[in-house]
Amino acid sequence: MSGVSLALAPGSNPDPEETTRQPPQQTVVGGIMGSLRVIELQLVAFIMVFSASGLVPLFDLAFPAFTTIYLLLLSRLAFPNSSTTRHRSEIIFQGNRLFRAYVILGTTIGLFLPLAYVLGGFARGDEHAVQSATPHLFLLSCQILTENIISGLSLFSLPVRALVPMLYTVRRIFVVLDWVQDVWLNKTLPVNAEIKDVAWFWFGRVLAVANLGYFSINLFGFLIPKFLPRAFDHYLKQRKEMERKMGEEDKQFEDKKSN
C-alpha cells in the first residue's frame, strides 16, 4: 500500500551481515507482515466484487488499465531490466520494526477501517457513505494487487516497480479529497440524531481526514524523498556494473583476437 510489497519483497534475500544483526523479534514481525499481505489479498477479492456494482466512477475504473499499459511501456522503452538482475528479487527499502508498524497503521487506516465503513454503510442504508469511500477502496485494491504481482515478475526493473505506489497514491489523494468534501460539506447530521448516528457521522469524517493525512505523508515524506530515489540509485548502479563487465569482456575479446 505504501510500497510495502515492493519495499519488503517476498523471496528477497538481504545482505547476510544484516541478517545476522537482526534481532529475533524481526522474524515475528516478518510473519505478521506475511499474514497481513494474505489478509489484504483476501479483502481485495471481496472489494473488487462490490466495487464493480456501479459505485466507482468511469475514470477510476480505467485508471488501473492505463497504469498497467504505462508501466509495461516504461519497462520496455525507458527502464528495461538488465540481464544481471533478471532472476533476482531485490529489496528496494529495507524497513525496520518502526517501518513495519507504520505500514500496519496504514493498512488499518486505508483498508480495514474504510472497508468496515462501507459495510456499515450497506447495513445502515447509508448510500452516501458507500459512494464516498468505495472509489478509494477500489483503487487501493488495484494497487495492492499490482504491487504483489509486479514484485514477483522479473520483467519490471526497480524504477518501474517503485512507480506503482507513486502513481496510485497520487490518484488516490485526489479521490480521498473528494471523500473529505463529501462527508464534511455535502453530508449533514439530522437535528434529532441518536448517539449512534452521531458516532457514525463523525467516524466517517475522521476516517476520511485520517486517510488524507496518512497518504499525503506517505507520498511526500516517504515515496518521493526516500523510496523512489533509492530505486533509481540501485538501478543505475546495476547498469554501471553491467556496462563495466561488458567492457571488460570486450577488452578480453580484443586481446585474444590481437594475440
SULPEWO-V942577 format. One record per pair of residues at least 12 apart in sequence whose ideal C-beta (glycine too) atoms are under 10 Angstrom apart, sorted by the first residue. I is the first residue (numbers start at 1). J is the second residue. Records with the same first field share a line. If there is no record, write none. Layout:
I: J + J
This chain:
1: 36 + 37 + 40 + 103 + 106 + 107 + 109 + 110 + 111 + 140 + 143 + 144 + 147 + 165 + 168 + 169 + 172 + 214 + 215 + 218
2: 93 + 95 + 99 + 102 + 103 + 105 + 106 + 107 + 110 + 143 + 147 + 165 + 169 + 214 + 215 + 217 + 218 + 219 + 222 + 223 + 227
3: 92 + 93 + 95 + 103 + 143 + 147 + 151 + 161 + 162 + 163 + 164 + 165 + 166 + 168 + 169 + 218 + 222 + 223 + 226 + 227 + 228 + 231
4: 33 + 36 + 37 + 40 + 93 + 95 + 99 + 100 + 102 + 103 + 104 + 106 + 107 + 144 + 147 + 151 + 165
5: 33 + 37 + 40 + 103 + 143 + 144 + 145 + 146 + 147 + 148 + 149 + 150 + 151 + 152 + 161 + 164 + 165
6: 90 + 91 + 92 + 93 + 146 + 147 + 148 + 150 + 151 + 156 + 158 + 161 + 162 + 163 + 164 + 165 + 227 + 231
7: 91 + 92 + 93 + 94 + 95 + 99 + 103 + 147 + 151 + 161 + 162 + 165 + 222 + 223 + 226 + 227 + 230 + 231
8: 30 + 33 + 34 + 37 + 91 + 92 + 93 + 94 + 95 + 99 + 100 + 103 + 151
9: 88 + 89 + 90 + 91 + 92 + 93 + 147 + 148 + 150 + 151 + 152 + 161
10: 30 + 33 + 34 + 37 + 89 + 148 + 151 + 152
11: 88 + 89 + 90 + 151 + 152
12: 88 + 89 + 90 + 91 + 92 + 94 + 151
13: 88 + 89 + 90 + 91
14: 90 + 91 + 94
15: 91 + 94
18: 91 + 94
22: 94 + 96 + 97
23: 97
25: 97
26: 96 + 97 + 100
28: 97
29: 95 + 96 + 97 + 99 + 100 + 101 + 104
30: 97 + 100
32: 100 + 101 + 104
33: 95 + 100 + 103 + 104 + 107
36: 100 + 103 + 104 + 107 + 108 + 111
37: 107 + 144 + 147 + 148
39: 107 + 111 + 112
40: 107 + 111 + 112 + 140 + 141 + 144 + 145 + 147 + 148
41: 141 + 144 + 145 + 148
43: 107 + 111 + 112 + 115 + 137 + 140 + 141 + 144
44: 111 + 137 + 138 + 140 + 141 + 142 + 143 + 144 + 145 + 148
45: 141 + 145
46: 115 + 119 + 137 + 141
47: 111 + 114 + 115 + 118 + 134 + 137 + 138 + 140 + 141 + 142 + 144
48: 137 + 138 + 141 + 142 + 145
50: 115 + 118 + 119 + 122 + 130 + 134 + 137 + 138
51: 118 + 134 + 135 + 137 + 138 + 139 + 141 + 142
52: 138
53: 130 + 134
54: 131 + 134
55: 118 + 127 + 130 + 131 + 132 + 133 + 134 + 135 + 137 + 138
56: 131 + 134 + 135 + 136 + 137 + 138 + 139 + 175
57: 131 + 134 + 135 + 138 + 175 + 178
59: 135 + 171 + 175
60: 134 + 135 + 136 + 138 + 139 + 142 + 171 + 172 + 174 + 175
61: 135 + 138 + 139 + 142
63: 135 + 138 + 139 + 142 + 167 + 168 + 171 + 172 + 175
64: 138 + 139 + 141 + 142 + 143 + 145 + 146 + 167 + 168 + 171
65: 142
66: 167 + 171
67: 139 + 142 + 143 + 146 + 163 + 164 + 167 + 168 + 171
68: 142 + 146 + 149 + 150 + 164
70: 160 + 163 + 167
71: 146 + 150 + 155 + 156 + 160 + 161 + 163 + 164 + 167
72: 155 + 156 + 160
73: 160
74: 156 + 157 + 159 + 160 + 163
75: 150 + 153 + 155 + 156 + 157 + 159 + 160 + 161
76: 155 + 160
78: 157 + 159 + 160
79: 156 + 157 + 158 + 159 + 160 + 161 + 162 + 163 + 231 + 232 + 235 + 239
80: 155 + 156 + 157 + 160 + 239
81: 153 + 154 + 155 + 156 + 157 + 158 + 159 + 160 + 161 + 235 + 238
82: 157 + 235 + 238 + 239 + 241 + 242 + 243
83: 154 + 242
84: 238 + 239 + 241 + 242 + 245 + 246
85: 154 + 157 + 158 + 234 + 235 + 238 + 239 + 241 + 242
86: 154 + 155 + 157
87: 154
88: 154 + 238
89: 151 + 152 + 153 + 154
90: 151 + 157 + 158 + 161 + 231 + 234 + 235 + 238
91: 158 + 230 + 234
92: 151 + 158 + 159 + 161 + 162 + 226 + 227 + 228 + 230 + 231 + 233 + 234 + 235
93: 162 + 222 + 223 + 226 + 227 + 230 + 231 + 234
94: 230
99: 222
102: 214 + 217 + 218 + 222
103: 218
105: 210 + 214
106: 211 + 214 + 215 + 217 + 218
107: 140 + 144
108: 210 + 214
109: 207 + 210 + 211 + 213 + 214 + 215
110: 136 + 137 + 140 + 143 + 144 + 172 + 176 + 207 + 210 + 211 + 214 + 215 + 218
111: 136 + 137 + 140 + 141 + 144 + 211
113: 133 + 203 + 206 + 207 + 210 + 211
114: 129 + 132 + 133 + 134 + 136 + 137 + 140 + 176 + 179 + 204 + 207 + 208 + 210 + 211
115: 133 + 134 + 137 + 140 + 141
116: 133 + 203 + 207
117: 129 + 130 + 132 + 133 + 134 + 137 + 183 + 200 + 203 + 204 + 207 + 208
118: 130 + 131 + 132 + 133 + 134 + 136 + 137
120: 133 + 200 + 203 + 204
121: 133 + 134 + 200 + 204
124: 196 + 197 + 200
126: 187 + 197 + 200 + 201 + 204
128: 182 + 183 + 186 + 187 + 204
129: 179 + 182 + 183 + 187 + 200 + 201 + 203 + 204 + 207
131: 179 + 182
132: 175 + 176 + 178 + 179 + 180 + 181 + 182 + 183 + 186 + 187 + 204 + 207 + 208
133: 175 + 176 + 179 + 182 + 183 + 204 + 207 + 208 + 211
134: 175 + 179
135: 171 + 172 + 174 + 175 + 176 + 178 + 179
136: 171 + 172 + 173 + 175 + 176 + 178 + 179 + 208 + 211 + 215
137: 172 + 175
138: 172 + 175
139: 168 + 169 + 171 + 172 + 175 + 176
140: 168 + 169 + 172 + 175 + 176 + 211 + 215
142: 168 + 171 + 172
143: 164 + 165 + 167 + 168 + 169 + 171 + 172
144: 165 + 168
146: 161 + 164 + 165 + 167 + 168
147: 161 + 164 + 165 + 168
149: 164
150: 163 + 164
151: 164
157: 231 + 232 + 234 + 235 + 238 + 239
158: 228 + 230 + 231 + 232 + 233 + 234 + 235 + 236 + 238
159: 228 + 231 + 232 + 233 + 234 + 235 + 236
160: 231 + 235
161: 231 + 235
162: 223 + 227 + 228 + 229 + 230 + 231 + 232 + 234 + 235
163: 223 + 228 + 231
165: 215 + 218 + 219 + 222 + 223 + 227 + 228
166: 219 + 223 + 224 + 227 + 228 + 231
168: 215
169: 215 + 216 + 218 + 219 + 220 + 222 + 223 + 224
170: 215 + 219 + 223 + 224
172: 211 + 212 + 215 + 219
173: 211 + 212 + 215 + 216 + 218 + 219 + 220
175: 211 + 215
176: 208 + 209 + 210 + 211 + 212 + 213 + 214 + 215 + 216
177: 208 + 211 + 212 + 216
178: 208
179: 204 + 205 + 207 + 208 + 209 + 211 + 212
180: 205 + 207 + 208 + 209 + 211 + 212
181: 208
182: 204 + 205 + 208
183: 201 + 202 + 203 + 204 + 205 + 206 + 207 + 208 + 209
184: 204 + 205 + 208 + 209
187: 201 + 204 + 205
188: 201
189: 201 + 202 + 205
